[in-house]
Amino acid sequence: MVTLVNLRAYWRFFVVVRQFFPLIVAYSRDRRTYLLFGGSRQVDPATRSRRAEILLDSLLTLGPTFIKLGQLLSTRPDILPAEYIDVLSSLQDNVPPAPWEESKTVIEDELGPVDEAFDDFDRDPISGASLGQVYTAEHDGDPVAVKTRRPGIEDLVEADLRVIRWSLPIVRRFIGEGRAFSLENLADEFAKTIRQEMNYTREKRILAEIRDNFADNREIRIPAPIDERSGPRVLTMEYLPGTKINDLEELDRKGIDRTELATTLQRVYLQMIIDDGVFHADPHPGNLAVDDDGRIIFYDFGMSGTVDPFIQDRIIDFYVAVANQNIDAILDTLIEMGTLSPEADRQVMGDVMELAIADARGEDIEQYRVQQIIEQVESTIYEFPLRLPRNLALVLRVATVVEGVCVTLDSEFDFISVATDYLQDEGYYEETAREFIERGSEQLQETTRALFQVPPKLDSALDRVENENLTVNVRLEDENDVLSQLAQRIVYGLFVAVGALSTSILYAFEGATVIPAAIAAALTLPPLIALYRSFRRQRGIRAKPQFTRQSMRERREGRE
């Protein structure tokens, strides 16, 4: 049965394809110079920047869901090139507010008449976003903020989510396997996140939980929810005004230590992710403010996430390994988390990690060293072997955005030192050392046991060899489909050979007319093209690692 949501989705799919059609044609021509055949063409950074601007305009035209998608994509260098990240980072979630009468209907459906639910209510919103907007009011004599869902947004979001899912097979044709993996996870995570963000009952629960986790912390402020004036589409909370965290001039005028702010912000997110397992996942400057006493105020808990204990332990291992600059331990941890392929070249990835650590510490990196590592990566692998599992998507987003805020506050901020101090203060170093000793003890026991088990088994195997009774089972793994490609080429080659032979015979024996030979030649052409394309096909795309602080420094120097 075709529902209204399906009908809307079909129409939206047509609108989306029409909006993105110029980019689809451009990407198709990149893969095949003449669309159907020919070699691929190289795309320079200037062209990518122009296309990113076109993509930005398309996202803004398509409305709320795609604005949110663009914001999420702006934090995903594992999916988009650096030029796209730069352009999409400017995408702000500011849209014209819905008319008051429409918002009033939403509020009164949830809480009853506005003038009875609140002592006073300002009809002009203080902020407007793609999914909701915020008003100020008074309740029991206290100032409150009232967040309301944008009217009619649910149906539009559901239709757009279907369009995004239907569009994935098209998009995957233009990206490598690693990015396709990340894109699938991003689509799933985005659908989950945007639905959660529209559920204000969930947001109130997360807000209350995180507020309780930091009840004893005097360096931050989290607004208290007002239960009796909240519902699934309306959330009322304590109103806490402050200075935007990226308003550096005002912070300096008030004499607030910006390095201390950055340190506090980093430690708060370490506690959320490592200790508490629930975190505020949208820490852009619009959702962070500072009061006159220098305390950080957190707004908008619609985008939030949870971290399971296994990932928490691996994150701790990762930070400890980074603090100790133990490259092998870093790579092992990334493999355990599923973010790095076990088949990656450890030497190359080790060099990349050393460079990334130096960048995170704010050290000056010689440009020749950066280029040397990039060339090493490109000459060793066609597809950068980093993956982004679903349960780490929001964690990466938070880490990226928090880094941007901290570097804005203090350009020399050292994340590794702050993380190391936090791990030491919380006793994670001792815990990690204990686990290492326990694992070493277990390995020693297994080795000792093997010393007694292996000789009898080896003796038995040698007896079977002597009696010619040894069977070896071989399992061939072909993750890159090499055998499949070889089989295709053999089949195409047979068709071409048969076609060429048939054409020659018909041309020789049907001298009076060349029509049969021409037909045979025409039938031979498709397998010939397919055979040619199979040899021209490249696995994946070359990708360059992103170095945030280094890139920011280079862009700043370029502007100057």
Buried (B, 14 or more C-beta within 10 A) or exposed (E): EEEEBEEBBBEBBEBBBEBBEEBBEBBEBBBBEEEEEBEBEEBEEEBBBEBBBBBBEBBBEBBBBBBBBBBBBBBBBBBBBBBBBBBBBEBEBEBEBBEBEEBBBBBBEBBEEBEEBBEEBEEEBBBBBBBBBBBBBBBEEEEBBBBBBBBEBBEBBBBBBBBBEBBEEEBBEBBBBBBBBBBEBBBEBBBBBBBBBBBBEBBBBBBBEBBEBBEEBEBBBBBBBBEEBBBBBBBBBBBBEBBBBBBBEEBEEBEBBBEEBBBBBBBBBBBBBBBBBBBBBBBBBBBBBBBEEBBBBBBBBBBBBBBEEEBBBBBBBBBBBBBEBBBEBBBBBBBBBBBBBEEBBBEBBBBBBBBBBBBBBBEEBEEEEBEEBBEBBBEEBBBBBBBBBBBBBBBBBBBBBBBBBBBBBBEEBBBBBBBBBBBEEBEBBEBBEEEEEEEEEEEEEEEEEEEEEEEEEEEEEEEEEEEEEEEEEEEEEEEEEEEEBEEBBEEBBEBBEBBBEBBEEBBEEEEEEEEBBEEBBEBBEEBBBBBBBBEEEEEBBBBBBBBBBBBBBEEEEEEE
